[in-house]
Amino acid sequence: MYNAAENIEAYIAQAPDSQLLRQVLCMVQNVYPKEKFRYFDNGKTFASISLGKNFFPSPGYEEAGAINITSQKNYVAIYFYSDNPIWQKRLPKSAVGKGCLRIKNQIFLEKYEKEVLEILKNIKLDKPHDKGC
């Protein structure tokens, strides 16, 4: 779901579940306290709240982050450049994609908080990650 906005606050305000989005942002900020969120919008299909440097930029995504947090219709997604089969075994299949974590609601976030934090702590913002991250 593409949500164009002028800035981070406008993006949060138009999110289907702005409270969940704020909680996810708070969790990410606690893991990366020195990093500053920025709003990214490629102007066509993708808008997010981003952190870090995109190490694998493709056309239109040069300014995206190493971590991109998006508000979708039924969940908040955290996109990152990494893949780890261990995470896929510890979380519901519907919640983990290749380089994506889907947080569908507050109950999910509370139940899997430890796993979500572990995933976030393993994402490096200062160097490209690989499947073993």
N, C-alpha and C positions, 0 to 999 in steps of 0.2 A: 504494500500500500504506500503510495507516494504522497507525502505531505509536505508541500512547499511552505516555507515560513521565512520571516525576515531575520530571526535570531533564535537562540536557544529557548528563551522564555516563551516565545510565540509557538515554537514547535511543541513544547511541553503542554501548553494551554490547549492545543488542538488534538492532543493525543486521546484515543479512546479511553485509556486508563492512565491519566496523568499522575495519579498517586503511585501506581506501580512503577511507572517510568522514573519518577523522582527517587523511589527507594532503590532502584537498580543503579541510578546515577550516583547516589550516596554511597552505595556499596563499592562501586568502581572507584570513586574518589578516595575512599578510605584505603584502598589497595595502592593507589597511585597518588598520594597527597601532593606531590610536587608538580604533577601534570595539570594543565589547564584544559578544560573542555573547549571545543570550538564547534561551530555549526558548519556542516558541509552539505552542499546541495549541488548536484551536477546539472541542475536545471531541466532535467528530463524525467528521470525515473527513480532517482535515489536521493534521499535526504537523511542525514543522521547527525548525532552528536558524537564527535570523534575525539580520539586521544592518540598521541604518538604519531610516528611517521609511517606512511604507506610505503613499504619496501618493494611492493610488486605493483606499481601503478600501471593501469591501463588507460587508454584514452577516455577522458572525462572523469577519471577517478584519481588523478594525480594528487589532489589535496585531501583525499580521504585519509583516515587514520589507520594505525595498526589495530585499533579497536574502534568499531563503529556501533553505536547503540541506536536502534530504530524502534519506533512505535508502529506496530502492526495492528490489524483489526482485532485479533484475538490473543495477542501476546506482545511482549517486549523482546526484541531479538538483540543479542550481542554477537556481532560478526568479528572474527579474528582470523589471522592467517596461521592456522595450526589445525592439526588433526591428531587425536589421541584415542586409540581404541579403549583404553582404560576408562576414560570418561564415558564413553558410549556404553560400557557395561554397568556403570554405577548410576546412570540416569535413565529415565524412561526413553525408549527409542524415539518417541515423538518430540522429545525435548532437545535432542542433539543431532545436528547435521554436520557435514564436513565443513568445519570452520564456522559453525553457528550454534548458539545456545538459545533456546526459546523458553522464556519464562512466562507461563500463561496466566498466573494470578498470584495473589499474596500467599495462599496456602502452599502452592508449589515452592515459592521463594523461602518460606519458613521451613518446609520439609527438607529442602535440598540446599540450604544456605551453606553448609560446610563444603559441599561439592562445588558449588558455584564459586565460592571464595578460592578454593584450590585451583580451579581452572584459571581464574583471573590472576592469581599469584604466579602462575606458570607462563603467562604471556609476557614476553619481553618487548618493551617499547623501544629499546635502543639498538636492537639488531634483529635481522630476519629470523624467524623461527622455522623449525621443520617439524616433521611428524613426531619426533622424539621429545618435543618440548614439554 
